[in-house]
């Protein structure tokens, strides 16, 4: 599908597509991700220190990022770890809302 819309040799330079993924983080050592580390930035929003360790312990964020990297070769990903994949209790949801 990508090749249908973007020719292999575009006449104009292609600017990066910036994509934010708000999910469970990212596993930087995953085979689909490792080769693209220069195209990925991230931040952990669930840690109290707001660290840059946004490792994915669930796998969903890594899966989504892998799809984006495969199908959008000029994408830059901005990963925001906003959940660890666990369900939130109603009290926590009320504080977040």
Secondary structure by P-SEA (a helix, b strand, c coil): cccccccccccccccbbbbbbbcccccccccccccccccbbbbbccccccccccccccaaaaaaaaaaaaacccbbbbbbcccccccccaaaaaaac
